[in-house]
Amino acid sequence: MFSRNRLYNKRYYSGNLYTVYVNTEDGESHEYEVEADNFAEATKQAEDMAYSLCTDITYIEVYQFA
């Protein structure tokens, strides 16, 4: 049996999952699924992933899983 604390731990809580679209200056779009505590952290993780590909970011879209 799971306790309330375990169910709402960030591993089991879908509210911490985000879909992030990174749009580049070349017209490409990269999609990432990240786990974060808020929109700012999800954006930061997506920026880091995009920078690792050496892409220039035009804008970022962040959506939270319901």
VOKEDO-871665 format. One record per atom (N, C-alpha, C, O): residue in three letters; x, y, z negated. Coordinates in steps of 0.02 Angstrom, whole numbers, padded with zeros to 5 digits, always signed. Each point is the difference from the previous one (the first is absolute). Layout:
alaXYZ;...
# end
This chain:
met+00042-00059+00000;met-00042+00059+00000;met+00044+00062+00000;met+00051+00003-00035;phe-00070+00046+00075;phe+00039+00061+00005;phe-00028+00052-00048;phe-00060+00008-00007;ser+00104+00026-00025;ser-00021+00055-00044;ser-00009+00062+00043;ser+00022+00003+00057;arg-00056+00047-00085;arg-00011+00062+00037;arg+00067+00033+00019;arg+00006+00026+00055;asn+00042-00028-00099;asn+00065+00031+00015;asn+00033-00034+00059;asn+00030+00034+00042;arg-00035-00099-00037;arg+00031-00034+00056;arg-00036+00014+00065;arg+00031+00008+00052;leu-00098-00005-00054;leu-00038+00014+00061;leu+00014+00070+00026;leu+00002+00010+00061;tyr+00008+00038-00105;tyr+00012+00068+00021;tyr+00073+00017+00005;tyr+00018+00058+00010;asn+00025-00107-00018;asn+00070+00010+00012;asn+00009+00019+00073;asn-00039-00023+00042;lys+00087+00065-00025;lys+00005+00025+00068;lys+00008-00055+00052;lys-00013+00013+00059;arg+00035-00072-00077;arg+00005-00054+00048;arg-00068-00026+00022;arg-00007-00024+00057;tyr-00042+00028-00099;tyr-00066-00028+00014;tyr-00052+00053+00018;tyr-00055-00017+00020;tyr+00072+00080-00026;tyr-00048+00053+00010;tyr+00008+00028+00071;tyr+00052+00030+00016;ser-00102-00038+00026;ser+00005+00021+00070;ser+00002+00076+00008;ser+00014+00025+00054;gly-00028+00012-00106;gly+00003+00073+00002;gly+00070+00026+00009;gly+00009+00060+00013;asn+00041-00103-00019;asn+00069+00021+00008;asn+00027-00015+00069;asn+00060+00010+00012;leu-00102-00033+00034;leu+00023-00017+00067;leu-00021+00054+00049;leu-00057+00023+00000;tyr+00104-00002+00042;tyr-00011+00054+00047;tyr+00022-00022+00070;tyr+00049-00037+00007;thr-00085+00060+00044;thr+00021-00007+00069;thr+00026+00068+00021;thr-00034+00051-00008;val+00094-00050+00036;val+00032+00062+00019;val+00018-00002+00074;val+00030-00049+00023;tyr-00049+00101+00014;tyr+00018+00007+00070;tyr+00050+00057+00006;tyr-00015+00057-00020;val+00073-00072+00048;val+00051+00051+00011;val+00002+00014+00075;val+00015-00044+00039;asn-00030+00106-00020;asn+00000+00020+00070;asn+00065+00039+00013;asn+00018+00044-00038;thr+00015-00062+00093;thr+00065+00029+00015;thr-00004+00051+00056;thr-00052+00005+00034;glu+00107+00032-00024;glu+00002+00050+00054;glu-00001-00033+00068;glu-00018+00033+00049;asp+00037-00096-00044;asp+00000-00036+00064;asp-00069-00027+00018;asp-00008-00031+00052;gly-00041+00043-00094;gly-00068-00024+00012;gly-00012-00070-00025;gly-00054-00028+00012;glu+00101-00001-00047;glu-00008-00066-00028;glu-00035+00004-00068;glu+00001+00052-00033;ser-00033-00107+00015;ser-00033-00004-00065;ser+00022-00065-00034;ser-00003-00053+00029;his+00025+00059-00092;his+00020-00058-00039;his-00049-00008-00058;his-00016+00048-00034;glu-00006-00110+00024;glu-00048-00014-00054;glu+00035-00039-00055;glu+00035-00049+00013;tyr-00044+00071-00075;tyr+00029-00034-00058;tyr-00055-00012-00052;tyr-00047+00040-00005;glu+00054-00093-00032;glu-00042-00012-00058;glu+00046+00003-00061;glu+00048-00037-00004;val-00064+00082-00041;val+00042+00010-00058;val-00040-00006-00064;val-00061+00007+00000;glu+00096-00021-00054;glu-00030-00002-00067;glu+00029+00058-00039;glu+00060+00006-00008;ala-00105+00038-00016;ala+00022+00059-00036;ala-00054+00020-00051;ala-00057-00024+00003;asp+00076+00068-00049;asp-00047+00022-00051;asp-00044+00058+00023;asp-00054+00011-00027;asn+00077+00026+00078;asn-00040+00056+00026;asn+00020+00015+00072;asn+00046-00030+00028;phe-00081+00078+00002;phe+00012+00017+00070;phe+00070+00027+00011;phe+00032-00014+00051;ala-00007+00054-00098;ala+00067+00029+00008;ala+00054-00054+00003;ala+00045+00004+00041;glu-00050-00053-00084;glu+00049-00055+00000;glu-00006-00041+00064;glu+00051-00022+00027;ala-00112+00011-00003;ala-00009-00038+00062;ala+00031+00038+00059;ala+00031-00030+00043;thr-00039+00096-00042;thr+00030+00041+00052;thr+00075-00002-00003;thr+00033-00006+00051;lys-00005+00010-00110;lys+00072-00002-00009;lys+00029-00067+00024;lys+00051-00001+00034;gln-00084-00054-00050;gln+00024-00065+00023;gln-00002-00004+00076;gln+00046-00027+00031;ala-00099+00053-00001;ala-00006-00002+00073;ala+00054+00044+00033;ala+00028-00019+00051;glu-00014+00077-00081;glu+00054+00043+00025;glu+00066-00037-00001;glu+00039+00003+00048;asp-00025-00037-00103;asp+00063-00036-00007;asp+00005-00056+00053;asp+00054-00010+00028;met-00109-00025-00016;met+00000-00053+00051;met+00011+00029+00070;met+00037-00028+00040;ala-00069+00085-00026;ala+00007+00031+00066;ala+00071+00027+00009;ala+00028-00005+00055;tyr+00001+00035-00107;tyr+00068+00026+00005;tyr+00050-00056+00011;tyr+00052+00011+00032;ser-00067-00071-00057;ser+00046-00056+00011;ser+00001-00021+00073;ser+00048-00031+00023;leu-00101+00049+00015;leu-00002-00013+00072;leu+00028+00058+00041;leu+00002-00002+00061;cys+00021+00055-00097;cys+00027+00060+00032;cys-00051+00033+00047;cys+00017+00019+00056;thr-00077-00011-00079;thr-00053+00032+00039;thr-00014+00069-00029;thr+00007+00013-00060;asp-00028+00032+00105;asp-00022+00067-00021;asp-00075-00002-00010;asp-00038-00015+00046;ile+00016+00032-00106;ile-00070-00006-00019;ile-00038+00063+00020;ile+00022+00056-00015;thr-00079-00065+00049;thr-00044+00056+00016;thr-00050+00009-00056;thr-00007+00055-00027;tyr-00029-00108+00010;tyr-00046+00002-00057;tyr-00013-00071-00026;tyr+00014-00049+00035;ile-00040+00046-00095;ile-00013-00064-00034;ile-00073-00002-00022;ile-00026+00049-00028;glu-00007-00105+00040;glu-00069-00011-00023;glu+00002-00054-00053;glu+00031-00052+00010;val-00064+00064-00067;val-00001-00049-00055;val-00073-00016-00016;val-00040+00045-00012;tyr+00024-00110+00010;tyr-00067-00024-00017;tyr+00005-00050-00055;tyr+00044-00043+00000;gln-00089+00047-00048;gln+00000-00047-00056;gln-00050-00057+00014;gln-00055+00011+00025;phe+00077-00072-00041;phe-00046-00057+00006;phe-00057+00009-00050;phe+00011+00022-00056;ala-00071-00039+00077;ala-00057+00007-00045;ala-00010-00062-00041;ala-00047-00004-00040;
# end
